[in-house]
Structure formats: structure tokens, C-alpha cells
Amino acid sequence: MTQPRSTDGSPEPANPDDSGRSLSGAVRTFSGLTLVSRVAGLARDLATVRVFADTAVGSAFAAAFAIPNLFRRLLGEGALAAAFLPEYARSNQSNPEAADRLGAWTLRSLGMLSSGIVAIAEVFLLALLIVLPANPDRALSLRLVMVMLPLMPTVCVTAILGAMLQVHGRFAPSAAAPIILNLLMIGAAMLHFVGPRLDPIASAYAIGVAAFVACVLQVVWCMRALGPRFSWKRCAPPPEARRVLRRFGPVALGLGTVQLNALLDTAIAMWPSWVGPTVLGAPYPLDTASNAILSYTQRLYQFPLGVFGIAVATAAFPALSRNAGSPARFANSLRAALRLALFIAIPASAGLALVRHEAVAVMFGGPSGFSLDGLGRSAQVLLGYGVAIWAYSLNHVLVRAFYALGDTRTPVRVAVACVILNLALNLTLVWWIQEAGLAWSTAISAVVQTGLLATILSRQVEGALFDARTRHFCVAVMLSIVVMAIPVWFTLRLMTPGAAWTDHAYRLAAATGAGLLAYAVASRVLGIPEFTSLLHVRRGR
């Protein structure tokens, strides 16, 4: 009998320690390239924020860029990937040709569906531009959405191609694909400063076109990495497609609600641009800069989440899917993923909360960046989002565990309940703490979602979900966080704050370096195995 293979092609480990090391190897690969991609993403934000700053144009561009990504999370990385990847992984083990047929059918169907949605949406937006009364901010926002919408089919197809590559143990191409997008957007943003020196509105259109070209190149990149595995000729749905569709329905319903909630968040932030400065005759608590502040600040907490939190869940999903039929192996893989996610996400949550003012000053400050008021508001938003990075990370792992077990309904029910909670908190807190209310609503809902998912999943896992080893690990990590926080706090207090950008950069670099060093030393002294497994490179690799 053939021994199961891990994500890197090596034999699947039989004990918990080996399971953690195997997962760590996949996470190293995915995280390393994702780190490069995220650094390029931060460079992209550094460029675009100097073009738009905290203005109505910045808010309009952020909203337009967010909309195709909502569909990517629904159709590409969300419902379809959750329904498709387990079936594709199992088919690839037993019948690679059937897996290739399933992959081809899925990509064709996704491309046609997403293209149809784009065509209908473009006609609807054009009608709105014609029918609605003249409003420069709203008109600019709608036109930018029309420019960005064609990104949707390409980003969705790229997401599914990435899932297929991961099943074949190839995490590098999908992790590297966003670098293409970031580089082309940076190049377009530079036209504001060199060459024809475009104004902010013209730059917004130029960056939008560059993003579309980059997304097409991403599809080509992933297709070349996957190789000639299937034919693009039209064919009848393979038998596996029916199982994918049965799973896709309930997940799409739930995630559709989640993405609708994300769209409502954007609508709440964009109300001053889309509707006006009042609501039912009362002054609205947000302004035309709110969505720019909210969207750019989100990138800072998404950096550690994307580099490590999502990387852990992405690397764990194929192994969880393969081990779903073996309760003991499944439980070991899941606990290893949870420990690794917590080991990275808890210090990220604490660290961002401590250095939030310096982080937003370095990223968004300077002569062409946010105003002083915008920087203060951005720091409050980052605090709200940042304190729950650990919850966002665990949610990605827990949801994929349910999907690997074939249970697509439970995460949907929990997600819908948390969406309702999030919307209620949004509509309440935004009147008290402006944009930060949207951030705190997201964080509170994520923590509740983590608790619900963990409680339900613990009843389906062999042994305790948080067994004795995991509980001891959590205590050790919390002690390490205390050790980390002390030098960060003292560094920020001892270094004299200054108004110059370089002053903030020095303080951020010193505090971050002190915190990372203290956390690494504490983890080593306390014997946290996840620290050594992340750095461990096995012989022969």
C-alpha cells in the first residue's frame, strides 16, 4: 500500500511531532514567498498612499479595488475552493486523469460565471451613471468600479489554479503570483511622480488598468506552473463535479452573506461619497476620507495574517483533506496547525497594538501622506483590527478543518450568525468611534466566531481539540508575549519621539527588533517546539 504523501512530497508523518515539522516545512515555503509578496504589497501601498492620501479619490479607489476581491474570496478562495479542493485532492490520489478533468471543468465554469456577472454589473453601473443626479465623488467611484470589475474573472481563476498547485505540493507559484500585481501597480503609481506626472484621478485609472494587466499575467503564470494537465475543450461535467456543486451551494450561501456584510462595511464607509454628509437629516459620523483610512490601515494587520496566518491554513488544508478518514492523524494535523497559527498570531496581535502609532506614521505619514488627523484615526483603526489577528488566523484553520471533514454547513451557520453580530456592532459603534467602530466590530465578531467553531469542532475530533500539550503551549506563548512586550515598551519610551518620518522609522525598527529578539529568546528558553520547527530544515531538502 502506498504511504500517504505530505505537502512537499515526502511521506506523511505518523506522529504529532513529525506532523508539525511537515506542516512547518510547507509553511516556510508559502510564508517565505508570501513575505516577499506582502513586502511588495506594502511598497505598493507606500506608493499609492502618496498619490491619493486620505482623500475622496483614495476612498473611491479603495472601494473599487475591494469589490472584485470580494468575489475572489467568495468564488475563488472561498466557497468554490472549499468545495473543490478536497474532491480534487482525493481524485488526484486515486485517479489523476479524473482530477485533471475536474480541474478543467471547474476553471471553465468559473470563468464563464464570473464573466457573466461582470457583464451584468457593468450595464447596471452604466445605468446608474446615466440616471442618478450629478455628483462628482459618486461618479468617480462608479467609474473606477467599472474599470476594476474585469479583474474578477482573472483573480477567481488564479485562486483555483493556486489551489490545484497546492494539491500537487507546489506552494511557491501561487504565493509568488501577487508580486506581479504589486510591481505593475507600483509602476503605474510612479506616473504620478515621474514621466507624464498624472494627477490623482488619472493615476487611479492608470493603476486600475495596470492591475487588470497584472491579473491576466497571474493566470498565465499559474497555468505555466501547472503545466499541460488538462484540455480546455468543452466537455460534460465529470462525476466529481456533482459532489463539488452539492458542497458549493451551502458554502456559497453562507459566504455570500459574509461578503455582503463586507460590501455593507464599504457602503458604510463610502456613504458620504455615494449618498451625502447626512443620514435621515442627522450629520453622518464619517467623511469622504473614511474609506481610504479604513482600507489602507487594513493592509497593516493583513500583513502578518497573510504571511503566516493564512499560510498555515493553506499549507494544512491538503493534509487535513487527506487525513479526514483517519481520526488520529486528522487530530494531530489540526492541533499542529492551531499551535503554529497561535505561535505567530498572538505576538503579531500584541506587537501591532504596541507599535501602532509608529507603524501608521511610517506607512502613511510624510508630506504626501495622511494628514495628522488621518494618522490618529488610522492608529485607532489598527488597534481595533490588530488585537484579533490570532482569531482571524484560527478561523482560517478551523473552517478548513470543517471543509476537510465534508461539513460545509456548520461554518456557514456560524458565519451568518457572526455577520449579523458584526453588522449590528457596525451600525452602533460607528457613531461613537468613527472608522474604528468598523474595526472593533470585525475583531469582536472574529473572536466570537473562533469560540463557536472551536467548541463545535471539539465534539468531532478524536481527543480534546486543545489537549494538554496545546494548553501548555498556550501558557508558554503568553509568557513569551510578556517578555516581548517589556523591551518594546521601554524602547518606545526611551527613544525621544520626533515629528520627522525618519524618527518614526527608527523607533519602529528598534521596537520591532527588540520585540522579535525577546520573543525568540523566550520561546527558545521555554522550549516551544514550534520555534525550532519553523527554523528546522531537514536533511535532503
Secondary structure, 3 states (H helix, E strand, C coil): CCCCECCCCCECCCCHHHHHHHHHHHHHHHHHHHHHHHHHHHHHHHHHHHHHCCCHHHHHHHHHHHHHHHHHHHHHCCHHHHHHHHHHHHHHHHCHHHHHHHHHHHHHHHHHHHHHHHHHHHHHHHHHHHHCCCCHHHHHHHHHHHHHCCHHHHHHHHHHHHHHHHHCCCCHHHHHHHHHHHHHHHHHHHHHCCCCCCCHHHHHHHHHHHHHHHHHHHHHHHHHHHCCCCCCCCCCCCHHHHHHHHHHHHHHHHHHHHHHHHHHHHHHHHHHHHCCCEECCEECCCCCCHHHHHHHHHHHHHHHHHHHHHHHHHHHHHHHHHHHHCHHHHHHHHHHHHHHHHHHHHHHHHHHHHCHHHHHHHHHCCCCCCCHHHHHHHHHHHHHHHCCHHHHHHHHHHHHHHHHCCCCHHHHHHHHHHHHHHHHHHHHHHHHHCHHHHHHHHHHHHHHHHHHHHHHHHCCCCCCCCCHHHHHHHHHHHHHHHHHHHHHHHHHHHCCCCCCHHHHHHHHHHHHHHHHHHHHHHHHHCCCHHHHHHHCCCCCC
